[in-house]
Every structure is written in structure tokens, then in C-alpha cells.
Amino acid sequence: MPNWTDRFSLSGRKALITGASKGIGAEIAEVFADAGADIIAVARDATGLAETAARVRAKGRTCLTIEAEMASRQGPVTAAQQALAAWGTIDILVNSAGIARIAPATEISPDWWDETMAVNLRAPFLLAQTLAPAMIAQQRGKIINISSQTGVVAIDDHAAYAASKGGLNALTKSLCAEWGRHNIQINAICPTVVMTPMGRSVWGPPEKSGPFIAATPARRFAEPVEIADAALYLASSASDMVNGDLLMVEGGFTSV
């Protein structure tokens, strides 16, 4: 059996990460590069992608960037096709791109609903669907969906977001059932609020964050690197027997 550093190494692996221009996606790209992976960073923001690429290259790894719109039907497919054209296969897919429309259920418009489902649920499926044949051919692959604790427990004003993440959790298990036989592990990470720019914009006011933190046994929100470290575990050979799982990274919120 290889030593623990080898089991958690991503040396020689190629990872495609969406939402990689900032927040959790950018953090995952840097952590994966530190573990030895080469990265294809996908997002809309060219400036943010360039910053992520610089951080990855500073680790001595290759980083390609692809600008793509996850809300469109073609954007995820085109991004995956470009990745395959560049590298032939992708060993690790991380679906980190996401949007949150936080509002009472009576105020969510059909357009908000459709956009949330497109980015948070349809795009991960289309990326996985496009990349999976090459994973199946090589009999190896990792797919990591960045979901949310709101896909497991109810929180006010999260109807569209929760529905999209609950769907992503179900998709995770369904793909596991179909592709697990090909040595492909598909898992989801379900974080609490993460202190990204999006997390701070929604949960920054103390009157909003205070009661939520008080209900969390850890008494705090998560930092991006804590989600990236969980993703590293799921991307590595250390987690080869973990499949179809929802990894809760939420300080115990769903346990009380």
C-alpha cells in the first residue's frame, strides 16, 4: 500500500473545475495544483480566471482557462469539449459554479428559478455527461459536485437554491449507480455558508448571520480552504471506496 502522501496525491491527474475564477472554485484549483494536478479552470470572468491560472502556475502546474456561461445549454458542453480536445480526457470534474437567489418563495420569479436550475443543476449534468465517456474508457474518474446543506435541510428564503441543490444531490447518487461499475466515484460536498464573496454578500449582516451561527455547533461559518480540502480527499485515491456520498461540511448544523 502506498504511503499516505501518495494516497492523497493528484500527481499526473487532470482536473476541470467550474466556477474557478473566485471563491470555492479558485481555492480548489490552487489546492489541487499543490497536490500535483494540472487544471482547466472554467468561468465567465476572464480576469478572475487569469488570477487563478497564475496561482496554479506558481505551484509549478499547467493551467488552461476556458470562458463559458454555465446558464446556457451549450456553454457547459462546449467547455467540456474544449477540455477533451486539449487533453484527451479529464480525470477529475469539480462542479463548483453556482448562483444563489435568496428571497421568500412568493418573490422568486420564473426567470430566477430557471437560471438557478440551469447553473446549479443542468450544467453539472451536461459537463458530467460530456466527460464521462472518456472516464469510462479509461476505467477511472472522479466527479465532485459542490452542493449545500440547504439541499438536505430547509432554510428560509432558499426555495430555488435548495431545490437545485437537492436535485444535485439526487443526481450525484443516480450517476453513482450508473457509473460506479466503471471505477468512477461521484460525490457531493454539502457545505454550510462559506466565506466567499457570495457568502459574505448574503450572510454578512450580523443580524442575519448571528442566529445561523448560534444554531451551528461549530459556532462559525466555513472558509473556502476547508471545502477545498474536502474536495482533495474526494479527488484522491484515498476516497476510492466513497461513492454516491453527501459529505456534510457544515459544523454540525444538520445534526442538531
N, C-alpha and C positions, 0 to 999 in steps of 0.2 A: 504493500500500500504506500502511495507517495506521502511525503510529509505534508503537514497542514498548509504550508505556504503554497505547495503545488496544487493542493485541492482547491484553494481559493484563487489561484492564478487564472487570468484570462489571456495568457500569452498565446499568440497565434490566432486569437479569435477576432472576428469582425462583427461589430455591433452597429445597428441602426437605431438611433434614438430620436424620437419626435419631441417637439417642444424644447429643443436643445439650445435655444437662444438665451434662455434665462431660467431662473428658479430651479425646480427639481431636475428637469431635463439636463440643464447645463451642469449641475452638480454630479449627476450620474455619469455624464460624459467624462468629466475630469477624474472621478473615482475609477471608472473602468479603464481609462488610459493609464492611471497609476498602477493598475493591476495587470497591464500588458496588452490591452485590447487596442485595435485600430478602430476608428469611429467614423461613421457617416452621421453628421448632425443635420437634422431636418427641422425647419421652422419657417415662419413668414418673414422674420426680422433679419435682414442681411447684416446689419451692424452687430446685432447680438450673436449671430452665427459666427461672424469673424472673431469676436471676442472669445467664444467657446473654442473655436479652432486654435487660436493662439494658446489657450490654456492646455489643450490636448497636446499640441506640438511641443510645448515646453516640457512635457513628460517624455518626449522622445518618440511619440507615436504619430501615425498618419491620421489626418482628419480631412475628410471631404465634406463639403457643405452642399445642401440642396434646399433651395427655397420652394416651399409648397404650401398650398392652402388646404388645411385639413377639413374645412367646412364644405368643400366642393366634392363632388363624386369622383372626379378624375384626379384631384391633387394627390391623395394617398397612393393611388395605383401608379401614377407617373413617378412619384418619388421612389417607390419600391422597384419599379422597372429600371430606373436610372441607377439605383444601387446595385442591382443584379448585373447590369451592363458593365459597371465599373469593376466589380469584384467577383462576379460569378455566383456567389452565394453569400448569404448573411447568416452567421451563426447565432446571433442574439438580436432579438427585436424588443425594444422597450417603447411601449406606447405611453408616453408621458404628456403629450399635448392635451390640453383640456381647457374648458371655459366654465365659468360659474355665473349663472343668472340668479341672483339671490333676491327673492321677492315673495310676498304672500301668493298663495296659489291663485287667488282671484285676480291677480295683476299680471300673471305670466301670459304674454301674447303667443299666438301660434308661431310667429316668426322666431321668438326666443326659444320656444320648445323645439322647433325643428333644427335650429342652429346648434342647440345643446346636444341633441341626439346625433347630429351629423359629426360633430367634432369628437364627442366623448365616447360614442358607441360605434357608429358606422365606420369612421376612419380606422380605428384599431382592427375591425374585422377585415376591411379591404387590404390593409397592409399585411395582416397575417395570411389572408387568402392568397395574396400575390407571392409572398416569400416562402410559404410552406412547401411548395413542390420541390424546391432546391434543398430544403432541410430534409424532406422525406427521402430524396435521392441519396443524400449523404448519411442518412440514418442518425441525425444528431441536430438538435436545435433547442433554443431557449426563447420563450416568449413571455415577457413580463408586462402586465397591464397595471398602470398606476390608477388605482380606483380610489375609494374613500370609505371611511367609516359610515358615511351617510348612505352608502349602498347596503348597509346592514342594519342600522338603527335610524329611527326617524328624528329629524331636527326641523324646527320651524323654518319656513321660508325657503326650503330646499327642494320643492316638488320636482322640478325639471331635472336639477342636478342629481338628486337621489335616484330618480327613475333611470337616468342614463348610467349611473354607476352600478345600480342594481342589475341592469341589463349587462353591463360589462362583466360583473361577477358571474352571471349565468353563462355568458359567452365563454369565459375562462374555463368553466367546468365542461361545457359542451366540446370545446376544442381539445381539451384533455382526453375526453372519451374517444374522440376520433383519431387523434394523432399521437397519443401516448404510446401506442404499439410501435411507433417509428422512432422511439427514443427522443421524442420532443417533449419537453416539460413546459407547461403553460400555467403560470401562476399570477395572482394579483396581489398587489400591496394595497392595503386599506389604511391610509394614514388619518390621523387627526388633522386639525388645522396645522399647516406648515408655514413657517415664517419666510415665505417668498413674497415678492411684491404683491401678487394677487391675494395671498393670505393676509398680509398687513392691510391692504386696502379694504377688505371685507371685515376683518376682525380687530383692527387696530384700536377703535374706541374702547376705553376701559369699561364703559357701561355695557358693551356688548361682549367683550372677551372675559370680563370678570366672572360672571355666573358660569360660563362654559369651563373656564379653568378650574373653578371651585368644584365642579362636578367631575373633574378628571383626577383620578388618584395621583398621577404624577405631578399635578398642580402646575402644569405648564403646557405650552404647545411644542411641536416638534421643529427641529432645524433641518434644512434640506439635506445635510450630510447624513443624517440618521436614516432618511429614506434611501439615499444612495447606497449606504452600507447594506441595507436590506436587499436592495437590487443586486448588489455584488454577490451576496450569498446565493440568490436565486439564479444568477447568471453563471455561477461556477459549478464545477463538478461536485462540490460538497453537497449540493442540493439535488443530485440526480434522482433520488427516491421521493422527492417532493413534487407532486403534480396535482393540478386542479385545486390548489390550496388558496385560501384568502388569508394572507399574512397581515394580521392586525398590528399596526404600529401607531398606537393611539393612547399610550399612557394608562391603559386600563379603563377608558371611558365606557366601552361596551360591556365591561364585566360587572358593573355596579348598577 
